[in-house]
Amino acid sequence: MWDFDILVLGSGPGGQKAAIAAVGGSRYREPARGQIIGDTYGMLKLLVSPEDHSLLGVHVFGTGATELLHIGQAVMGCGGTVDYLVDAVFNYPTLAESYKVAALDAQNKLRRVARFEV
């Protein structure tokens, strides 16, 4: 039996903005807290606008997902970007570090796309 939360904020997979978004992801097994609690299946995904790097949506599933979603909600509410999440300092060891990992992943994907557009 599975015992974890699934939460979605912002654009869903079929949303108009989501179709053109860069996606950055982080699995719970990457930050230390995920390894400590033994959740290797949880995941956090960020949907990011390629134009202005604004955060369009957050998808989280896994242990404590309800404790993570509000971070993305605050960044979206303030018009924040994925760059903010890259620069932010997160407590260690927490699953909130997944935001930095996912933001770095999205930023790297945006850079690869930008190289081909020039």
C-alpha positions, 0 to 999 in steps of 0.5 A, spaced: 500 500 500 502 506 498 502 512 503 504 518 500 501 525 498 500 528 491 499 535 490 499 540 484 500 547 484 499 552 477 499 549 470 497 542 470 500 537 465 495 539 460 495 546 461 497 551 455 503 554 459 505 547 461 506 545 454 511 550 453 515 550 459 521 547 461 521 542 466 526 541 472 525 535 477 528 532 483 527 525 486 527 525 494 533 520 493 537 526 491 537 530 498 540 527 504 533 527 508 530 523 502 536 518 504 535 519 511 527 517 511 528 512 506 523 515 501 527 513 494 520 514 490 518 521 491 519 527 486 518 534 486 517 537 479 518 545 477 514 548 470 518 554 468 517 559 463 523 559 458 521 566 456 522 569 463 524 563 468 518 564 472 515 559 476 509 556 472 507 550 477 510 545 482 508 538 482 510 534 488 509 527 490 512 523 496 512 523 503 511 530 506 509 533 500 504 537 503 510 540 507 513 542 501 508 545 496 507 552 500 515 554 498 513 553 490 506 557 492 510 563 495 515 563 490 509 563 484 505 568 488 511 573 489 512 572 481 519 569 483 523 565 478 527 559 478 533 563 479 531 565 486 530 558 488 537 556 485 540 562 489 536 561 496 539 557 502 535 551 504 535 548 511 540 541 511 537 536 511 530 537 509 526 535 503 526 542 501 533 542 498 529 538 492 527 545 490 534 547 489 536 541 485 530 541 481 531 549 479 538 547 477 535 542 473 531 546 470 536 552 469 541 547 465 535 545 461 533 552 459 541 553 458 541 548 453 535 550 449 538 557 449 544 555 445 540 552 440 536 558 439 542 563 437 
